[in-house]
Amino acid sequence: MDRLYKVSEVAKKLNVSTATIRKWIRSGKLRAKRVGKLWMIPENELKRFLGEKPREIRAAIYARVSSHKQKKDGNLERQIDRLRGYCSARGYKVVEIITDVARG
């Protein structure tokens, strides 16, 4: 869950007045959530507003089978596919795939 900043906190960070922040919220330039009587700005929205790009999470996949027969039967490829799916579902970028055929 993103941290939420008060209008006054964002104004201080950006070195502008609270009135300017409220004007940006009304115009749609800065997205905010209403919490009770207060406008709260999520951290990811503040980063978007400032032009920061989301950090990429990189992953290496390691897949292993115990015999050449298992590799021939496609077990290694199925393992790699499942691990790629896992990484994809979590937004990880796969940068390397390491495979191994060895006995314990």
SULQUIUR-V640128 format. One record per backbone hydrogen bond with DSSP energy under -0.5 kcal/mol. NH is the residue of the N-H (numbers start at 1). CO is the residue of the C=O. If there is no record, write none. Layout:
nh->NH co->CO
nh->NH co->CO
This chain:
nh->5 co->41
nh->7 co->39
nh->10 co->6
nh->11 co->7
nh->12 co->8
nh->13 co->9
nh->14 co->10
nh->15 co->11
nh->16 co->11
nh->21 co->17
nh->22 co->18
nh->23 co->19
nh->24 co->20
nh->25 co->21
nh->26 co->22
nh->27 co->23
nh->28 co->24
nh->28 co->25
nh->29 co->24
nh->30 co->24
nh->33 co->40
nh->35 co->33
nh->35 co->38
nh->36 co->34
nh->38 co->35
nh->40 co->33
nh->41 co->5
nh->42 co->40
nh->43 co->3
nh->46 co->42
nh->47 co->43
nh->48 co->44
nh->49 co->45
nh->50 co->46
nh->51 co->47
nh->51 co->48
nh->52 co->47
nh->57 co->91
nh->58 co->56
nh->59 co->93
nh->61 co->96
nh->63 co->98
nh->65 co->100
nh->71 co->67
nh->72 co->68
nh->73 co->69
nh->74 co->71
nh->75 co->70
nh->78 co->74
nh->79 co->75
nh->80 co->76
nh->81 co->77
nh->82 co->78
nh->83 co->79
nh->84 co->80
nh->85 co->81
nh->86 co->82
nh->87 co->83
nh->88 co->84
nh->89 co->85
nh->90 co->86
nh->91 co->88
nh->92 co->87
nh->93 co->57
nh->94 co->92
nh->95 co->59
nh->95 co->93
nh->96 co->59
nh->98 co->61
nh->100 co->63
nh->102 co->65
nh->102 co->100
